Amino acid sequence: MITAALIFAALAALLHVYIFTMESFTWTSPRTRKTFGTTPEEAETTKLLAFNQGFYNLFLAIVAGLGIAAIAMGHKAVGATLVFAGVGSMAAAAVVLILSAPDKARSALIQGTFPAIAVVLLVFGLK
């Protein structure tokens, strides 16, 4: 069960690295604007905010990745704490997104499904 949790945590981390790339480096590109549903003007106006937000996503991915590595090296308590902090924050952000912008429910599900599954599996795996 822990192995499955770590796989989903890794998938969540990889997804958040991809989101980081879009938000921090390709925010104004047509493809990223289509993904986030922004106009060229909106993308240009929010470019600095998205750049910063992208790094939040990167840092969450790093925390989850460090947790996965710690568990793999036998440091279960530290690793689980880091994984819970990383993917738990990812899942919580998805909840905030769906509550604050119901029209973004699809995006919230995309960003929150892997982390939520990782949290549930890790809880059961640690019992």
Secondary structure, 3 states (H helix, E strand, C coil): CHHHHHHHHHHHHHHHHHHHHHHHHCCCCHHHHHHHCCCHHHHHHCHHHHHHHHHHHHHHHHHHHHHHHHHHCCCHHHHHHHHHHHHHHHHHHHHHHHHHCHHHHHHHHHHHHHHHHHHHHHHHHHC
